[in-house]
Amino acid sequence: MRERSGTIGRMSAGRVLLPVALARAGLLPAALARAGHLPAALARAGLLPLALALTGLPACGGPGGGAGTGPLVVAADVGFAPHAMMTGAGEVEGFNVDLAREIAARLGRPGVEVVDFEWSSIFSGLYARRFEFVIAPTTITEGRARRVLLTEGYLDTDPVFLRRRDQPELDDLAQLAGQVVAVNNGSAYDLWATENAGPLGFEVQRYGKNADAVQAVLSGRAFANLVGETVAYWVVRENALVRADYRIPAETAFAIAFRNDDGETRNRVETILECLKVEGVIARIHRDWLGEEPAPGSAAVTAYEGFGPPGLPGFEPTPGRVPCG
């Protein structure tokens, strides 16, 4: 697991002195103490919870129902643009960061702290209570609904192949034979690629950050990057060297993920999500980051009955309840 920082913008004060103290106490190998990046070193040594305690940071994954008093602590795969990414000033921004701020405000929490986790380990961090929930866009699948509690979808997304603009157009999946497809390790797109690599005859390359998968395409190491449409279209808008070639109609959507034992928080946050849809807040965030209005009837503007994705594990029917009522 690689963490860019335990809590973005709040662990730098302990970066030099704390590892030295831990090494002297025999709790951290000297080589890791000299590594220069405290959170990653502590994570490798299994000491990140101790670091949080020593630096005075609040424990993550606090009381249920979003009832903490400090900033809302959430996780995202920072660099997964346009959902969560670093600015030149070292701040984190994006569609899902704006969404987290709106949720925090309605929970009465004073701001948001974003913990950067690679996607492949983000659910492990969730159950280790490193943060309260996963704000990173989480594609709704049956397998994930068994592993974590999901909200209803808030943003439609289909898999798209991102390719270099100077290459021939991909218009048939048969063209993948003998090629390399780059994916974000552990993502829904990794799952699709793994299931279809054999039948379609392509190789899968996995990267901890999707930005690295995009670079594999640009450098020629990969034929295409399979990613969600929102990410693909953002990359195309920002980089004239790539294009979105082929869309797989999957009728999937992004959700927010919680521990299976935290239904109270899931239901409370989902109610907030419904209100953000009804009030047009998610539509505004959609315009800000994707440059267009969400489609009528799409997940960004539709509040659904019940809690969670209908028909999947974790769904709670709520007869008579009006969404955002």
N, C-alpha and C positions, 0 to 999 in steps of 0.2 A: 504494500500500500504506500502511495506517495501523497503526502499532504503538503500543499504549498505553505500553508500556515494553519496553526491550530484554530485561531480566531483572527480573521484578517484585521490588521491594524491594531491588535491589542496584545500581541505576545512579544513584540520587538524589544520591550524594555528588559525582558529577562534573557535576551538572546545570548549575551556573552557571559555574564556572571553566574547564571543558574547552572549551565552545564558543567562549569568548573567546580562549583560546589558539589554537584551530584557526583562528579568523578572522584573528588577527594573523599566523599563519603562511601565510595565503593559501589554506588548505585548505577553509574553510567561509565562504560568503557572509555578510557582516555581518547581513543581514536574517534569515537563518536562525539565526545565533548569538543574536539578540535574541528569537527566537520563544518562549523560555521552556520548551520541551519538547524536551530534548536528543535522546532516541531518535528521535522523529519527524523532527526537523531533520536528524539524521545520516543517517537512512534516505533522505530526499529527496535528500541530497547524495551518497549512495553511500558514506558513510564510517562506517557502523555497525561493520564489523569493526575499523577503526582505533580506534574508541571502546572496544570491548571490550578491545583490547590495552592502551590507555592507562589504563583503570580497573582493570586487573589481573584481569579476569574470565577464567575458563577458556574456552578455545576450545570451541565447541559441536560436536556430531557427532564426538566423539573416536574412540578405537579401536573396532573392531568387537567384537561380542559383549557389549556393555554393560560393557566391561572398564575404564571410567574409574575414577578414585579419588575425584573430587569428587561433588557432588550431581548427580543425574540431571536433565539439561536436556531438557524436553519442551515441545511447543507445544499451545496450545488457543486457541479463539476465546472469550476471557473475556467473560462476559455471556450465554453460551448456557446458560441455566439449565435444569435443575439440574445440568448437567455440569461447568461451570466458571464461577464468578462471584465478584465482589469483595464482601467484607464491609465493614461500616462502618469497620472498623479498617485497611482497606487490604490485607487478606490475601485470598488466592484459595482458594476452597473448592468442593466439588461432588462428584458421583458419580465423575467421571473423575480428579479430584485425589486422592480417596481411593484409587482404583485405581492411580494412578501411585505413590503412597506405598508401597503393598503391593509393587509391582514393584521399586521402588528398594531396599526392605529385603531382598528375596530376591536381588537382584543384589549385595548388600553395599555399596550406595552410601549416603552420609550425607545422606539427605533428597532433596528435589525442588525444582527451580526451574522455574517455568512462564513461558514466553515467550508473550505475547499477540499473536496474529496474526489478522487478519481471514481468514475462511475462503477467500475468493477468491484469496489469495496464499500460503496456508499450505504448499502443495507446493513453491512456488518457494523459500520459506524452508528447507524440508527439504533440497532439493538444494544450496542455498547453505551448508549445514551450520551454520545458525544454532542448531540444536538437534539432538538425537539421533533423536527420532522424534515422530510426531504422536499425542498422547494424546487429542486432541479426537475425539469420536465420528465415525467415518468410515463412511458407509454403503457396504456392499459392492456394487459394480457391476462389470461387465466392463470398462468404460472405465477405471475407477480401477485395477483389477487390472493393466492394461497400463502404467499410469503409475507406480505405486508397488507395493511388496510389502505385502500385507495379511496379518494373522493370521486365524485362524478367527474367526467372530463370537462376541461375548461378551454381546450384548444385542439382543433382537428389537426392531424398530421398523418401524412402518408410517406412511405419510404421513397426516396429519390436518388438516382445515380448522379453524382457530381463528377464532371469530366473536364479535361482540358479543352478549351475552345478550338484549338488548332487540330484536334483529332476528329476522325469521321464520326458522325452522329450515331448514337446507340438507339436503335429503334426496335430491337428484338432481343430478348434475353438469351437467345441462342448465340449471340455474338460474345457472350461472356466466356465461352469455352476456351480454355488455355490461358485465360487472363488472371490478373490479380485484383481482388476487390479489398479495399481498405475500410476498416470499421472501427468504431469506438468500442473497446473491449467491454464485454458484458452488457451492451445495449440491446434493444430489441432488433436493431439492424444486424448486430452480430449474430443473434439467434436466427434471423432469416437467412443470413449468409451461410451459417453453419449447416442449416437444414437443406439448403439448395446447392451447396458447393459440389457435392457428389453428382447429383442428377444433371447439373448444368456444366460440370467440368471446369470450375474455376478454383483458384486458391484464395484463402482468406488470410489477410494480414491484419493483426489487431494492434491498436494503439491505445495508450492510456488516456490521451486527449484527442478529441476529434480534429483539433487544429493540426496535429501531427499527421493524421490520416489525409487531410487536405494537402499538406506538404508532400506526402508520398505521391499524390496524383500530379502535382505541379512538377516534381522532380523526375517523373517518369517511372518511379518504382512501382506504382499501382496504376491499373487501367481506369479505376473509378473508385470514388468514395461513396458508400451507401449510407445515407443519413436522412433524418426527417426533413420534410419539405421546408419548414421554417428556417432551419439552419442552412439548407442548400440555397434558398433564395437570398438569404442575407449574404452568404459568401459571394454569390454571383453579383449582387449589388455593390459589394466592396472590392471585388477583384475581377478585372476585365479579362483575365486569362482563363477563367473557368465558366462553365455553363451547366445548367440542370438539364439532363438529357432524357431520362426515362423515369416515369412515375409509376409506382406499383399501387394500384387502387386497393387499399387495405381497410379503409374506413376506421382508422384508429384515432385515438385522442390521447392527449397528455392529462395526467392527474397529479395530485399531491399524495405523498406516501407517508404513512404513520406506522408505528409498532402495532402489532396485532392486539396488544393489551391496552391500547390507548384510544378506544372507540369514542370516549367523551371528547377528546380533542379533535378527532377526525370529524365528528358530527358538528361540533361548534364551528370549525373552520369551513366545512362544506356549506353551512348556512350562510357564512360570510361570503363565500364564493358565489352562491346563488344571488345574493344582494348585489355583489359587484357586477354580475351579469345584467340583472334587471335594471340597475341604475346606469348602465352604459360605461362603467369604469374599465372593464376588461376590453371593451371595444375601443376605448381611448388608448389604452396601452398597446393594443393591436395596431392602431394607426401610428403611434409613436415609433414602434420598433419594426413593424413589417411594412409600413408605408401604404396600407390600404385598409378599407373597411372589412370586418369579418363577414362572411357570407350569411345571408338570412337563414335561420334554422340551424346554424352551426353551433358547436359546443361553446363558443365564446359568448354567445348571446342567448343561450337556451338553458333555463333552470329546470332540472329534472326532478321527478318525484323520488322519494326515498333517499337514503344515504348510501353512497358508493355506486359502482357501476352495476346497473341492473343485470341480473342473470349470472353474476360472478360471485365467488366466495367473498364474504364480508359485506354484501349488500343487506341493508336493513329497510324493509318496506315501512312506509309511514302513512297508513290509510287516513285520509282526512286532513293531513298536514299540507298546507300550501307552501311551496318553496319560497323562502325569504318572507314567510308570513310573520 
